[in-house]
Amino acid sequence: MEIYRTGNRLFMIMETKDDFDFRVKEQMDRNNAKVMEWEALMSQFQLPLSWSAEHEKWVRMDRIFTLIPA
């Protein structure tokens, strides 16, 4: 288990391959109608972070706890 934090928000674990690239995923998401439909629905519930860039939805977080050996 891992817990991450930024400001007053906690969360997300993504397991990916070593060659995963957020920029490639972002481009793929923009070209996927179902993903865009989901993002539009979820944006009603996700509040922007006051310290993030305009239109930036995801930011890196600091790990604050882990039960997984480093």
Phi and psi restraints in degrees (value plus and minus 20) as a CYANA .aco file:
   2 GLU   PHI    -153.4  -113.4
   2 GLU   PSI     121.7   161.7
   3 ILE   PHI    -141.4  -101.4
   3 ILE   PSI     110.9   150.9
   4 TYR   PHI    -140.2  -100.2
   4 TYR   PSI     135.1   175.1
   5 ARG   PHI    -164.2  -124.2
   5 ARG   PSI     123.9   163.9
   6 THR   PHI    -161.6  -121.6
   6 THR   PSI     103.4   143.4
   7 GLY   PHI      35.8    75.8
   7 GLY   PSI    -144.2  -104.2
   8 ASN   PHI    -121.8   -81.8
   8 ASN   PSI       0.4    40.4
   9 ARG   PHI    -133.7   -93.7
   9 ARG   PSI     120.9   160.9
  10 LEU   PHI    -139.7   -99.7
  10 LEU   PSI     127.3   167.3
  11 PHE   PHI     138.0   178.0
  11 PHE   PSI    -152.7  -112.7
  12 MET   PHI     -87.5   -47.5
  12 MET   PSI     116.5   156.5
  13 ILE   PHI    -135.1   -95.1
  13 ILE   PSI     107.5   147.5
  14 MET   PHI    -142.2  -102.2
  14 MET   PSI     104.9   144.9
  15 GLU   PHI    -117.7   -77.7
  15 GLU   PSI     102.2   142.2
  16 THR   PHI    -155.1  -115.1
  16 THR   PSI     150.6   190.6
  17 LYS   PHI     -97.8   -57.8
  17 LYS   PSI     141.4   181.4
  18 ASP   PHI     -79.2   -39.2
  18 ASP   PSI     -50.0   -10.0
  19 ASP   PHI    -112.3   -72.3
  19 ASP   PSI      -7.5    32.5
  20 PHE   PHI     -79.8   -39.8
  20 PHE   PSI     118.6   158.6
  21 ASP   PHI    -153.1  -113.1
  21 ASP   PSI      97.1   137.1
  22 PHE   PHI     -79.0   -39.0
  22 PHE   PSI     -54.3   -14.3
  23 ARG   PHI     -85.6   -45.6
  23 ARG   PSI     -60.1   -20.1
  24 VAL   PHI     -86.2   -46.2
  24 VAL   PSI     -63.8   -23.8
  25 LYS   PHI     -81.3   -41.3
  25 LYS   PSI     -63.1   -23.1
  26 GLU   PHI     -78.9   -38.9
  26 GLU   PSI     -64.0   -24.0
  27 GLN   PHI     -84.4   -44.4
  27 GLN   PSI     -63.9   -23.9
  28 MET   PHI     -82.2   -42.2
  28 MET   PSI     -62.3   -22.3
  29 ASP   PHI     -81.7   -41.7
  29 ASP   PSI     -63.5   -23.5
  30 ARG   PHI     -81.3   -41.3
  30 ARG   PSI     -46.6    -6.6
  31 ASN   PHI    -116.7   -76.7
  31 ASN   PSI     -10.6    29.4
  32 ASN   PHI    -135.1   -95.1
  32 ASN   PSI      91.2   131.2
  33 ALA   PHI     -78.8   -38.8
  33 ALA   PSI     -60.6   -20.6
  34 LYS   PHI     -85.5   -45.5
  34 LYS   PSI     -61.5   -21.5
  35 VAL   PHI     -82.8   -42.8
  35 VAL   PSI     -63.7   -23.7
  36 MET   PHI     -85.1   -45.1
  36 MET   PSI     -57.3   -17.3
  37 GLU   PHI     -82.4   -42.4
  37 GLU   PSI     -64.9   -24.9
  38 TRP   PHI     -83.2   -43.2
  38 TRP   PSI     -64.3   -24.3
  39 GLU   PHI     -81.2   -41.2
  39 GLU   PSI     -61.6   -21.6
  40 ALA   PHI     -82.8   -42.8
  40 ALA   PSI     -61.9   -21.9
  41 LEU   PHI     -85.0   -45.0
  41 LEU   PSI     -67.5   -27.5
  42 MET   PHI     -89.3   -49.3
  42 MET   PSI     -47.0    -7.0
  43 SER   PHI     -83.7   -43.7
  43 SER   PSI     -37.2     2.8
  44 GLN   PHI     -89.0   -49.0
  44 GLN   PSI     -42.3    -2.3
  45 PHE   PHI    -130.1   -90.1
  45 PHE   PSI     -35.8     4.2
  46 GLN   PHI    -117.7   -77.7
  46 GLN   PSI      98.9   138.9
  47 LEU   PHI    -108.3   -68.3
  47 LEU   PSI     119.2   159.2
  48 PRO   PHI     -87.4   -47.4
  48 PRO   PSI     132.5   172.5
  49 LEU   PHI    -107.1   -67.1
  49 LEU   PSI     113.8   153.8
  50 SER   PHI     -85.3   -45.3
  50 SER   PSI     -42.0    -2.0
  51 TRP   PHI    -119.4   -79.4
  51 TRP   PSI     -16.4    23.6
  52 SER   PHI    -112.9   -72.9
  52 SER   PSI     142.7   182.7
  53 ALA   PHI     -89.7   -49.7
  53 ALA   PSI     138.6   178.6
  54 GLU   PHI     -77.4   -37.4
  54 GLU   PSI     112.8   152.8
  55 HIS   PHI      47.7    87.7
  55 HIS   PSI     -11.2    28.8
  56 GLU   PHI    -106.1   -66.1
  56 GLU   PSI     100.3   140.3
  57 LYS   PHI    -118.8   -78.8
  57 LYS   PSI     -55.3   -15.3
  58 TRP   PHI    -137.2   -97.2
  58 TRP   PSI     116.7   156.7
  59 VAL   PHI    -151.8  -111.8
  59 VAL   PSI     136.1   176.1
  60 ARG   PHI     -88.9   -48.9
  60 ARG   PSI     128.1   168.1
  61 MET   PHI    -142.5  -102.5
  61 MET   PSI     138.8   178.8
  62 ASP   PHI    -112.2   -72.2
  62 ASP   PSI     111.7   151.7
  63 ARG   PHI     -92.1   -52.1
  63 ARG   PSI     107.1   147.1
  64 ILE   PHI    -132.3   -92.3
  64 ILE   PSI     -29.4    10.6
  65 PHE   PHI    -181.1  -141.1
  65 PHE   PSI     123.4   163.4
  66 THR   PHI    -172.2  -132.2
  66 THR   PSI     124.8   164.8
  67 LEU   PHI    -126.1   -86.1
  67 LEU   PSI     -19.4    20.6
  68 ILE   PHI    -111.2   -71.2
  68 ILE   PSI     108.6   148.6
  69 PRO   PHI     -79.5   -39.5
  69 PRO   PSI     120.7   160.7
